[in-house]
């Protein structure tokens, strides 16, 4: 009997390292809002690309998982994740308390602020006093929409939601909007630095309220997919250490987006 118990004890010790360790999938489907250059967009060859895409692909390569990217409207990202139409969110998804009630996040992948953009001579500021009665465009499902609906809309600012960011910029150019609110990198790189943005500029300082805009941007996972999330966290630490992150960063930006204050 003692020999039997000893044998069972040894078997249990050998089994322990494998308990609770789920095998990672061979491939995953990743949702991306491709209206957000330079983070996520469709290139001239019809391929999904951008900073988020290249960063996520580098993480997938580290983990040895095949990543399949799919275009998904921003406000459909969380529903698609929860309904298992996609397995992960790679768009510029701010880590906020509101979103953490629904999904889990990776460690922060980068940080950007939110900025108001308006005509050069508009003399507008990102305040209720300045924007009361004005039409401000935002993309649906974003932290910017969450902020304006809670803070600006109740105080007389006219909020106009759009399905994607390209539509927001289009109506700003056409004069159907007085201003737009979105992340400062997208505003700068894909609009203000382009010919169509020559008559526009940032209006006032950045908005940084953590309640609405979070504490950085991360990859989104279902709450039960802990092994997958931890694998991506480990890969993120590795590409930050080995220079891969910097190489991708420098391809798209002239500053360190991992810490946009640097």
N, C-alpha and C positions, 0 to 999 in steps of 0.2 A: 504493500500500500504506500509506504514512504517513497519507494522508487517511482511509483506511478505519479504521485504528487509532484516529485522533483522534476519528472519529465514534462508534466503539464506546465510547471513554472517556467522551465527553460523555453518551451514552445511559445508561451505567452510573451516572454521577453523578446523573442525573435519577431513576434508579430507586432509589438507596440509601435515601432517606427512607421509602420504602414497604416495604422489606424487613423482615420480622419484625413488622410491625404488623398484627395480626389485627383484623378488623372486629368490633365489639361486637355482640352479639345484639340484636334489637329487643325481646325480652321474655325474662324469666327466671322460674323457679318457685322460691319461697323457703320453706324449712321453718321452722315456728315451733311451739314447745310452748306451747299456749294455756292451760296450768294455772298460769301464773306471773304473776298480776297483781302490780303494775301494769305489768309489762314486756310481757307477751303474754297476752291473754285474749279471750273472746267477750263482746261487749256485749249489751245488752237487745234489740238488733235482729238478733242472730245474726251480727254482723260481727266479724272478727278486728281487734283494736285493741290499744293500749297504747304505752308509751314506745318499745320496740324497733320496733314496726310503724311508728309515725309518723316515727321517726328514719330507718329504712330507706327509707321512701317519699320522704322529703326528699332522700336520696342518689340514689334512682332518678330523681327529677325533675331533679336537677342533671345527671345523665348522659344524661337523655332515654331511659331504658329503661323499658318497662312491667313492673311487678313484680306477680306473682300469688302471693299468700300461701296456704300450705297448712298445715293443722294436722298436726303430726307429733309422736309421743311422743318425749320427750327422748332415750331410749336408742336410738331409731331414726334420729336426725338424721344421724350420720356414715355409717351404712350406706346411707341414702337418698341422701346426697350422692355417695358413691363409686359407687353403682349408677345414677346419673344420673336418679333419680326426682325429685330437686330439684337446683337449680343453685347454691344458696347457703343458709347457715344464718344466721338473724337472731336466734335466741333468746339468752338471757344465757349465752354460751358462753365460759368462761374460757380464756385462752391458757396452756396448760401444755405442758411438754416431751413428755409422753405423747401428747397430741393432735397436736402438731406433727409427730410421726412419721407420721401418717396424712393430715393435711390442712394447708392453708395458711391463715393468718389475715390479716385486715386490720390496720391500725394500731389500737391500743386505742380502743374507743368509750366506755367508762366503767369505773369501778372500784368494787367493793363487797367487803365482808368476809363471812365465814361466821360465823353465830352459833347457839348452842344456845338453844332455847325450851323452857320447862317450866312447870308450875304455879307460882303465886306463892309457895306455901309449901313447894316441893319441896326447897329447899336443895341444888340440884345445881350442879356446875361441869363445864365441858367437859374433864374429865380422866379417865383410866382409873380412878384411885382412887375418884372420886366416882360413876362410872357403871357400875362392875363389877356384873354381874347385872341391870342395868336394860335396858329395851327402848327403843332409839333408832330412830326412823324417818327414812329418807332417800329421795329420789327416785332411781330407777335411772338410771345413766349420767352422774350429776353428779360434780363434783369432791368434793362432800361424801361420796358413796358410796365413791369411790376412797380418800379419807382414812380413813374409819371401817373399811373392810375391811382396810386395811394396818396401822392403828395401834390401833384400839379392839377390833375383833373378836377378834384373837389373844390379847387380854388380858382376856377375860371379859365384854366388853360385848355384849349381844344386839342385833344389827343386823337391822332389818326393812325390806326394800326395797319401794318402791311404784312403780307405773307412772307416776303423776303426783302433783304437789304437793298437789292438792286432797284426794286420798285420805290423804296424810300428815296434814294438818291435821284431817281428819274423825276419824281414829283417835286422835289426840291428845286431841281434845275428848271422845271416847267413853271415854277411860281405858284404851284398849288399848296405849297407848305411855306411857312415862315422860317422854320428851323427843323433840324433833326437831332436825335440823341442816339449815340451808339459808342462803341469802344473807340478810343483815340487812334489806335494803330490802323484799323480798317478805314477810318475816316481820313487819316493822313495818306496812307499808301495807295488805297484804291480809289480815292476821290480827290482830295485836295492837291495831291502831287500830279494828278492827271489833267489833261487839257480841259475836260468838262468842269473841273473844280476851280478854275482860275479866278472866278468872281466870288469865291466863298472862303471862309476862314473859321477857325475855332472861335467861339464866342464865350468869353469868360473862362474861369478856372475849371479844373477837373472835378467831377463828383466822386466821392470816395466813401460814402456811408456804407459800412460793412453790413448793416442790416439788409440793404437792398442789393449791393454790388458784390458782397462776399469777400473772401480772403484769398483770392487767386482763382485760377482756372484749372480744372482737372478732367480726367477721363471719367465717364459715367458707367456704372455697373448696376446690375440687379443686386439687391442686398444679400442674397444667398450665395452669390458667386465670389466668395472670399478668396479661394485659391487663385482664381483668375486675376482678381484685383491685386493680390500680393505679388503675383508673378510680374505684373506690369510695374508695380512699385519698385521691385528689385531691379528690373531692367532700366527703369528711369534713373536710379542711382548709378547704375553702371555706365550709361551713356553720358551722364553728367561728369563722371570721373574720367572717362577715357577720351574725351574730346569730341565725341560724335554729336552731342547736343550743340556745342559751339559751332561746329562745321555747318549744321543745318541753320542755326541762328544767323550766322554771318552771310548765308546765301540770301536771306530775306530782309534782314534788318541791319542798321548801322549802330545798334545799341544792344545791350544785353536784355532780352525780353524776359529772361527768367527772373530778373529783378529790374523792372523798367525804370527804377530810380537811379540805376547806375549809368 
